[in-house]
């Protein structure tokens, strides 16, 4: 009988030890109101999105169709988002995205990253042009 009690006591000890400690994350979180949430999808595939919440978070994005009806048809996207960081500072990022990649700009984005992304937008075009030239030579 004592063996069973000792085993149960050990199991109980392990169970209590393994239970997570209460942290601040367990406390109730503040409810953040959504001030605006709008999504508009258009028949041609383009869209625009707007979102804003009571904590200063905001997102806007607009996508347009380029080269419609061709093999090169694609969406070109321009947008931005902002939020308040842990230091209480407003952070805002602007971006473009499309056939030639994603290019972010903003105070938290290293300018070198933006410059490389901007330069890389032309790479697929250059590669395609070189490929077309080499095929003509064959």
Helices and strands as residue ranges (DSSP letters): H 2-18, G 24-26, E 34-41, E 47-53, E 58-66, E 74-84, E 90-98, E 101-106, H 111-120, H 123-137
